[in-house]
Each structure stands twice: as C-alpha cells, then as structure tokens.
Amino acid sequence: MALIIFWEGHDSSDHLDWTRAELARSASLKPSTSSIPLGPPVSPMDRIKIEANARDMPYQSLIKPWLAEDVARQQR
C-alpha cells in the first residue's frame, strides 16, 4: 500500500523516461478461469492510513480516539 501512497503524490515522469518506452506485446494468452490474489498483505498501519484517508483526516487523529476508547473499555 505504501507504493500506492507514494504514487498518489509523485509523477512517474520524474522517475521514468517515457520517451523511450516501447509497446509491449503479449503472447496469445487465454483468459483465466479463476482469480488469484496478487497483492501483498496490507499491514495494520497501512489499513489505518487507508481508513483515515477515507475519512479525510490524518491517521494520528484517527488512532488517538481509538486508543482512548480501547483503554476505557479495558478499565471497565
């Protein structure tokens, strides 16, 4: 997920020379009959950052009330 977050704030042209890009051709591939997960597992911190981003708030601001809630729940 960190890679996605990186590319949200950066332009690929800063890292690649697209003027030298070439068209790639694939062999005649048959459609897959089943799907397989290819993404790496998302760390808990990445999930928190995704949730905070969905709420349009800093992840630290999301973590603080969650921690306070958990501590209060543990004290009951």
N, C-alpha and C positions, 0 to 999 in steps of 0.2 A: 504494500500500500504506500510505503514511503516513496516508491518510484512514481506513483501516480501523483502524489502530493508535489513532488519535485517538478514534474512536467506541467502542473497547473500554474506554476509561477515562472516557468522558463520557456523560451522559444527554441525549438530544435535547430533552427538555423544558426544559433550561437555555438552549436556543438557538431553539426554535420554540414558538409559541403554538398548541398542538394544539386548544384550544377553538374556534379559528377555522377549523380545517381543514374542507374540503368534499369530498364524494365526487366523484371524477373518473370520467367515463365515456369510454370509447374508442369510436371508430367501429368498425363491424364489420370486424375485421381477420382476414385469412386466415392460417392457420398458415404459418410459413416452411418452405421445403423444404431450406434449408441453414443451417448456423450460421456466424456471423462473429465474430471476436474483437473485443470492445469495450473490454477493459481496457487501460489504458496500460501500457507496458513497465515491468517491475519492475527497479529499479536494483540493482546488486550489493550495496549496503549493505542495501537492503530484503530481499534474499534471505538475507543473513547474519542479519539480525534475525529473519526467519521461522524459519530453521533453529535459531537459539538459543532462540527461544520454544518450538519443538517439543521441545527438549531441556531446557526449563525452567531456563535459565541466562542470565546477562547476555551480550549479544553480544560485549563486550570479552573476556570469559573464553573465548569460543569462538575469537576471532581470534588471541589470543596463541599457543596451541599450533599453530595452522595456520601462522602466520608462522614460528615456530621450526622447524617441520617443513620448510617450504619453504627456509629458509636452510640447514639441514643438508643437504638434498637438493642444493642448488646447490653446496655445498662439496665434495661427493663427486666 
